[in-house]
């Protein structure tokens, strides 16, 4: 995820990808979470997709892309994670 002073965007890739700490057969869906840290500092209310959050969502997704390029993140090493991110990128 990424954050600004006022918002935090997280891509929750779900469970069940055979990673350390996951249980085979237990799958949860991938999803996005967006929090308004100014009004909800404890991150209790996911506002992703709510009216009025479109601009900040696009800005934070652009920041994720920028950071992936900056740090040369190679998601091809994690094909299922890459597939989930690409599938849900425009949700």
C-alpha positions as a Markdown table, in Angstrom:
| # | Residue | x | y | z |
|---|---|---|---|---|
| 1 | Unk | 0.0 | 0.0 | 0.0 |
| 2 | Unk | 0.8 | 3.7 | -0.1 |
| 3 | Unk | -0.2 | 6.6 | 1.9 |
| 4 | Unk | -0.2 | 10.4 | 2.0 |
| 5 | Unk | -0.8 | 12.5 | 5.1 |
| 6 | Unk | -4.6 | 12.2 | 4.6 |
| 7 | Unk | -5.1 | 8.8 | 2.9 |
| 8 | Unk | -3.9 | 5.2 | 2.7 |
| 9 | Unk | -4.5 | 2.8 | -0.1 |
| 10 | Unk | -3.9 | -0.9 | 0.3 |
| 11 | Unk | -4.2 | -3.8 | -2.2 |
| 12 | Unk | -5.2 | -6.8 | -0.2 |
| 13 | Unk | -4.2 | -9.7 | -2.4 |
| 14 | Unk | -6.2 | -12.3 | -0.5 |
| 15 | Unk | -5.0 | -15.6 | 1.0 |
| 16 | Unk | -4.4 | -19.0 | -0.4 |
| 17 | Unk | -1.5 | -18.3 | -2.7 |
| 18 | Unk | 0.7 | -21.0 | -1.0 |
| 19 | Unk | 2.7 | -18.3 | 0.8 |
| 20 | Unk | 4.2 | -18.7 | 4.2 |
| 21 | Unk | 1.5 | -18.5 | 6.8 |
| 22 | Unk | -1.4 | -19.2 | 4.5 |
| 23 | Unk | -3.6 | -22.3 | 4.7 |
| 24 | Unk | -4.2 | -24.3 | 1.6 |
| 25 | Unk | -7.8 | -24.3 | 0.5 |
| 26 | Unk | -8.7 | -21.1 | 2.4 |
| 27 | Unk | -9.1 | -18.4 | -0.2 |
| 28 | Unk | -10.3 | -14.8 | 0.4 |
| 29 | Unk | -10.9 | -12.4 | -2.5 |
| 30 | Unk | -8.5 | -9.7 | -3.5 |
| 31 | Unk | -9.7 | -6.2 | -2.8 |
| 32 | Unk | -8.7 | -2.6 | -2.4 |
| 33 | Unk | -9.0 | -0.6 | 0.8 |
| 34 | Unk | -8.8 | 3.1 | 1.1 |
| 35 | Unk | -8.8 | 5.0 | 4.4 |
| 36 | Unk | -9.3 | 8.7 | 5.2 |
| 37 | Unk | -6.6 | 9.0 | 7.9 |
| 38 | Unk | -7.7 | 12.5 | 8.8 |
| 39 | Unk | -11.3 | 11.5 | 9.7 |
| 40 | Unk | -10.7 | 7.8 | 10.5 |
| 41 | Unk | -7.2 | 7.6 | 12.0 |
| 42 | Unk | -7.8 | 4.0 | 13.2 |
| 43 | Unk | -8.7 | 2.8 | 9.7 |
| 44 | Unk | -12.0 | 1.4 | 10.6 |
| 45 | Unk | -14.0 | 2.4 | 7.5 |
| 46 | Unk | -12.9 | 1.3 | 4.1 |
| 47 | Unk | -14.1 | 4.1 | 1.7 |
| 48 | Unk | -12.7 | 2.6 | -1.5 |
| 49 | Unk | -15.2 | 3.2 | -4.3 |
| 50 | Unk | -17.2 | 5.8 | -2.4 |
| 51 | Unk | -18.3 | 8.9 | -4.2 |
| 52 | Unk | -15.7 | 11.6 | -4.1 |
| 53 | Unk | -12.7 | 9.2 | -3.7 |
| 54 | Unk | -12.0 | 8.7 | -7.4 |
| 55 | Unk | -9.2 | 11.4 | -7.6 |
| 56 | Unk | -7.3 | 10.3 | -4.6 |
| 57 | Unk | -7.6 | 6.6 | -5.6 |
| 58 | Unk | -6.1 | 7.3 | -9.1 |
| 59 | Unk | -3.3 | 9.4 | -7.5 |
| 60 | Unk | -2.4 | 6.7 | -5.1 |
| 61 | Unk | -2.5 | 3.9 | -7.7 |
| 62 | Unk | -0.2 | 6.0 | -9.9 |
| 63 | Unk | 2.1 | 6.2 | -6.9 |
| 64 | Unk | 2.1 | 2.5 | -6.6 |
| 65 | Unk | 3.2 | 2.2 | -10.2 |
| 66 | Unk | 5.9 | 4.8 | -9.7 |
| 67 | Unk | 7.3 | 3.0 | -6.7 |
| 68 | Unk | 7.2 | -0.4 | -8.5 |
| 69 | Unk | 9.3 | 1.1 | -11.3 |
| 70 | Unk | 11.6 | 3.0 | -8.9 |
| 71 | Unk | 12.4 | -0.2 | -7.0 |
| 72 | Unk | 12.3 | -2.4 | -10.0 |
| 73 | Unk | 9.7 | -4.7 | -8.5 |
| 74 | Unk | 9.5 | -7.8 | -10.6 |
| 75 | Unk | 6.0 | -9.3 | -10.1 |
| 76 | Unk | 6.7 | -12.0 | -12.7 |
| 77 | Unk | 8.4 | -13.9 | -9.8 |
| 78 | Unk | 4.9 | -14.0 | -8.2 |
| 79 | Unk | 2.6 | -14.8 | -11.1 |
| 80 | Unk | -0.6 | -15.3 | -9.0 |
| 81 | Unk | -0.1 | -12.0 | -7.2 |
| 82 | Unk | 0.6 | -10.2 | -10.5 |
| 83 | Unk | -2.6 | -11.7 | -12.0 |
| 84 | Unk | -4.7 | -10.7 | -9.0 |
| 85 | Unk | -3.3 | -7.1 | -9.1 |
| 86 | Unk | -3.9 | -6.8 | -12.8 |
| 87 | Unk | -7.4 | -8.2 | -12.5 |
| 88 | Unk | -8.4 | -5.8 | -9.8 |
| 89 | Unk | -6.4 | -2.7 | -10.9 |
| 90 | Unk | -9.5 | -1.0 | -12.4 |
| 91 | Unk | -12.0 | -2.0 | -9.8 |
